[in-house]
Amino acid sequence: MRAILGSYDSELTPAEYSPQLTRRMREAEDLVQKVHAHSSEMEAQLSQALEELGGQKQRADMLEMELKVLRSQSGPAEQSALLSREEASELRLKIEELEAERRRLEEDKRELETQLEHLTLQGDYDQSKTKVLHMSVNPAREAQQSLRQDQARLQEECERLRKLVCALERGGPAPAGLEAPALPSSKEVAELKKQVESTELKNRRLKEVFQTKIQEFRKVCYTLTGYQVDITRESQYRLTSMYAEHKDDCLVFKATGPSGSRMQLLETEFSRTVPELIALHLLQQDSIPAFLSALTLELFSRQTLA
């Protein structure tokens, strides 16, 4: 640059030399500084690139080693993949079996819910939700305890009399403590007769009261429900509606199941005239009260229209 400047300066006159030389010197110095700055920046970038190249080379070496390890493990991996496919098929079969089992359990759950509804309608209760209170002084428990005591006392008495009979049959004297009890006196017999008569009188009065209450209860049921209930034979009940058109128009139910928990409608001449109500309320809805209510409304409407 100085040689170029010198060639230019030799061609110029002294008057022209000073301002141009000064300006070009400044431009040349600025350019030299820019070149130095650019070269230093390039050197820094070069050193940084060399460092990055070394790091990349180390990463390439590590990846190559990992690739060799993976290639050495590719054989067992393929075997494990085959095993995983077999396990997946087995798991799929197990899932299908569990799904079928779940559907079966859902059906059982629905059946049990239906049975639970029937039991609830029949008066059963859930022990986890309903609490049964027992009286501390329970008459039934006291009666059972008294019955057990009487039974034990009678068994002891029978055993004592059996020993006494055996001793008397042998013809020997009665053993000590097994003598026959003395006969009651006439006064005691009279008192016992009075007690028996009083007890019989109480029983007759109780029967009369029970009979009166039963008739009253039958009339109340007839007035409230509209049906007169009669027991024709064991476990069979005849229902006659107050709105029946004829005296022989009746329904006959038979109690089935434990303690008459279910009722079955028997066929009669009158039941053949209401097949629609039987199909709807008994066969489809399984509700005897709904059937009797619908039948009452049907007979009542017939009398009203008539």
Beta strands, then each sheet from edge to edge (+ up, - down):
strand 1: 227-233
strand 2: 236-241
strand 3: 251-256
strand 4: 262-266
sheet 1: 1+ 2- 3+ 4-
end
